[in-house]
Amino acid sequence: MIKAVLFDLDGTLLDRDASLIQLIKDQYNRFPEALHHISRDTYMKRFIELDAKGYVWKDKVYSELISEFDIKDLSVNHLLQDYLNHFQHHCIGFDNLHTTLKSLKNREMKLGIISNGRCQFQMDNIRGLGIEQLFDTILISECEDLRKPDPEIFERALMRLGVSAEEAVFVGDHPVNDVRAANGVGMKTVWKKDVHWKSAEADVVIEDLEEILKIVG
């Protein structure tokens, strides 16, 4: 019997691609004197390339952008702090995010998040989605001093929820950090399809979060 559902954040609950585009557009418009010698599309395209789906931290992204586009009067720290302050205001959830989570809670499912990332930034984004109060536990790699795919971070989440691996489902978009890692500790796994990855060895594949309701039903 399934008693708990755990989720990855970026690419699973948070539509990071759409959120990032909104943040970049907003940032571009906030600094017209420094950035408007570059076309918005060029700035956005290069940012997304350098960002590498979030696996490159933004200090390196901004350092490269400043160098490539000869950006004046804006330092790496200035742009990085702007990113940290404003991303939370552009967080876009995937379709049926809130209805799915609320339906799971109504079924008395325990809910958790396991996310790689920086503590304050990821918590701000969870709050930006308006979902923090729906979760029984939230583990962020920097706070835990552990990163997926380390099995210990999954085991720690299960312990905090008071369930066994066999009683839990993990939902994520990354074939290794999410699916393979959760499988490795004995959890059932759901791969939320992502255009950045071709496939994953999950128990179930979904395209919409709402499909989880049938899986745990």
C-alpha positions as CSV (number, residue, x, y, z in Angstrom):
1,M,0.0,0.0,0.0
2,I,1.4,3.4,-1.0
3,K,1.5,5.8,1.9
4,A,3.8,8.5,0.6
5,V,4.7,10.3,-2.6
6,L,8.0,12.2,-2.9
7,F,8.9,14.6,-5.7
8,D,11.9,16.2,-7.3
9,L,11.4,20.0,-7.7
10,D,13.0,21.4,-10.9
11,G,11.5,19.8,-14.0
12,T,9.0,17.8,-12.0
13,L,6.9,20.3,-10.0
14,L,8.5,23.5,-11.2
15,D,8.6,24.2,-14.9
16,R,12.1,25.5,-14.7
17,D,12.4,26.2,-18.4
18,A,9.4,28.4,-18.6
19,S,10.3,30.1,-15.3
20,L,13.8,30.8,-16.4
21,I,12.6,32.4,-19.6
22,Q,10.4,34.8,-17.7
23,L,13.2,35.6,-15.3
24,I,15.6,36.4,-18.1
25,K,13.1,38.6,-19.9
26,D,12.4,40.5,-16.7
27,Q,16.1,40.9,-16.0
28,Y,16.8,42.1,-19.5
29,N,14.1,44.8,-19.1
30,R,15.4,45.9,-15.7
31,F,18.8,46.8,-16.9
32,P,18.3,48.6,-20.3
33,E,21.4,50.7,-20.3
34,A,23.7,47.7,-19.6
35,L,22.0,45.0,-21.7
36,H,20.1,46.6,-24.6
37,H,23.1,46.7,-26.9
38,I,22.3,42.9,-27.1
39,S,19.1,41.7,-28.6
40,R,16.8,40.1,-26.0
41,D,16.6,36.8,-27.9
42,T,20.4,36.6,-28.2
43,Y,20.8,37.3,-24.5
44,M,18.2,34.7,-23.6
45,K,19.4,32.0,-25.9
46,R,23.0,32.3,-24.7
47,F,21.9,32.4,-21.1
48,I,20.0,29.1,-21.5
49,E,22.9,27.5,-23.3
50,L,25.4,28.4,-20.5
51,D,22.9,27.5,-17.8
52,A,22.9,23.9,-19.0
53,K,19.5,23.1,-17.5
54,G,20.6,24.5,-14.1
55,Y,23.7,22.4,-13.7
56,V,26.0,25.4,-14.1
57,W,25.7,27.9,-11.2
58,K,24.9,31.4,-12.2
59,D,28.1,33.1,-11.2
60,K,29.8,31.2,-14.1
61,V,26.9,32.0,-16.4
62,Y,27.0,35.7,-15.7
63,S,30.8,35.8,-15.8
64,E,30.7,34.4,-19.3
65,L,27.9,36.6,-20.5
66,I,29.7,39.7,-19.2
67,S,32.8,38.7,-21.1
68,E,31.1,37.6,-24.4
69,F,28.8,40.6,-24.7
70,D,31.1,43.2,-23.1
71,I,28.5,44.1,-20.5
72,K,29.4,47.3,-18.6
73,D,28.4,48.6,-15.2
74,L,27.0,45.2,-14.0
75,S,29.2,42.9,-12.0
76,V,28.7,39.1,-11.6
77,N,27.6,39.6,-8.0
78,H,25.1,42.2,-9.0
79,L,23.5,40.0,-11.6
80,L,23.7,36.9,-9.4
81,Q,21.9,38.7,-6.5
82,D,19.3,40.0,-8.9
83,Y,18.7,36.4,-10.1
84,L,18.4,35.1,-6.5
85,N,16.0,37.9,-5.5
86,H,13.7,37.7,-8.5
87,F,13.5,34.0,-9.7
88,Q,11.0,33.2,-7.0
89,H,8.6,35.8,-8.5
90,H,8.6,34.0,-11.9
91,C,8.0,30.4,-10.7
92,I,5.6,28.5,-13.0
93,G,4.3,25.1,-11.9
94,F,3.4,22.4,-14.3
95,D,-0.2,21.8,-15.2
96,N,-2.4,20.4,-12.4
97,L,0.3,21.0,-9.8
98,H,-2.0,22.3,-7.1
99,T,-5.0,20.1,-7.7
100,T,-2.8,16.9,-7.8
101,L,-1.0,17.8,-4.5
102,K,-4.3,18.7,-2.8
103,S,-5.9,15.5,-4.0
104,L,-3.0,13.4,-2.6
105,K,-3.3,15.2,0.7
106,N,-7.0,14.5,0.8
107,R,-6.2,10.9,0.4
108,E,-4.0,11.2,3.5
109,M,-0.8,10.7,1.5
110,K,2.4,11.9,3.1
111,L,4.3,14.2,0.7
112,G,7.9,15.1,0.4
113,I,10.4,16.9,-1.8
114,I,14.0,16.0,-2.4
115,S,15.8,18.6,-4.4
116,N,19.4,19.3,-5.3
117,G,20.3,23.0,-4.9
118,R,20.9,25.8,-2.6
119,C,18.8,26.0,0.6
120,Q,17.3,29.5,0.5
121,F,17.0,29.6,-3.3
122,Q,15.0,26.4,-3.5
123,M,12.8,27.2,-0.5
124,D,12.0,30.6,-2.1
125,N,11.0,28.8,-5.3
126,I,8.8,26.3,-3.4
127,R,7.1,29.2,-1.7
128,G,6.9,31.0,-5.0
129,L,4.8,28.0,-6.3
130,G,2.6,28.3,-3.2
131,I,3.0,24.6,-2.2
132,E,5.2,24.6,0.9
133,Q,2.4,24.0,3.3
134,L,1.3,20.9,1.4
135,F,4.5,19.0,2.2
136,D,5.4,17.0,5.3
137,T,9.1,17.1,4.7
138,I,11.4,19.0,2.3
139,L,15.1,18.0,1.8
140,I,17.4,20.3,-0.1
141,S,20.9,19.1,-0.8
142,E,22.8,22.1,0.6
143,C,20.8,21.9,3.8
144,E,21.3,18.2,4.2
145,D,24.9,18.1,3.0
146,L,23.9,15.3,0.7
147,R,23.0,15.3,-3.0
148,K,21.0,13.0,-5.2
149,P,21.8,10.3,-6.3
150,D,23.3,9.5,-2.9
151,P,20.9,6.9,-1.4
152,E,21.2,8.4,2.0
153,I,19.2,11.5,1.1
154,F,16.3,9.2,0.0
155,E,16.6,7.1,3.1
156,R,16.6,10.3,5.3
157,A,13.4,11.5,3.6
158,L,11.7,8.1,4.2
159,M,12.7,8.1,7.8
160,R,11.3,11.6,8.3
161,L,8.0,10.6,6.8
162,G,7.9,7.4,8.8
163,V,7.4,5.1,5.8
164,S,9.4,2.2,4.3
165,A,10.8,2.4,0.7
166,E,8.1,-0.1,-0.4
167,E,5.4,2.2,0.8
168,A,6.7,5.2,-1.2
169,V,6.7,6.5,-4.7
170,F,9.3,8.9,-6.1
171,V,8.4,11.2,-9.0
172,G,11.2,12.9,-10.9
173,D,12.5,13.9,-14.3
174,H,16.2,12.9,-14.1
175,P,16.9,9.3,-15.3
176,V,19.8,8.9,-12.9
177,N,19.5,11.3,-10.0
178,D,15.8,10.7,-9.6
179,V,14.7,7.4,-11.1
180,R,17.7,5.1,-10.8
181,A,18.6,6.5,-7.4
182,A,15.1,6.0,-6.0
183,N,14.9,2.5,-7.5
184,G,18.2,1.7,-5.8
185,V,16.7,2.2,-2.3
186,G,13.6,0.2,-3.2
187,M,11.1,2.9,-4.0
188,K,8.6,2.7,-6.8
189,T,9.5,5.2,-9.4
190,V,7.6,7.5,-11.8
191,W,9.4,9.3,-14.6
192,K,7.9,12.6,-15.6
193,K,8.8,12.8,-19.2
194,D,11.3,15.6,-20.1
195,V,12.4,16.7,-23.5
196,H,16.0,16.9,-22.2
197,W,16.2,13.1,-21.6
198,K,15.3,10.3,-24.0
199,S,14.1,7.7,-21.5
200,A,14.4,6.4,-17.9
201,E,14.0,3.0,-16.4
202,A,11.0,3.8,-14.2
203,D,8.1,1.7,-13.1
204,V,5.7,4.2,-14.7
205,V,6.1,7.1,-17.2
206,I,3.8,10.1,-17.0
207,E,3.4,13.3,-18.9
208,D,1.0,15.1,-16.6
209,L,1.2,15.3,-12.8
210,E,-2.5,14.4,-12.6
211,E,-1.7,10.9,-13.8
212,I,-0.1,10.2,-10.3
213,L,-3.6,10.0,-8.8
214,K,-4.3,6.8,-10.8
215,I,-1.0,5.3,-9.9
216,V,-1.4,5.6,-6.2
217,G,-5.1,5.0,-6.2
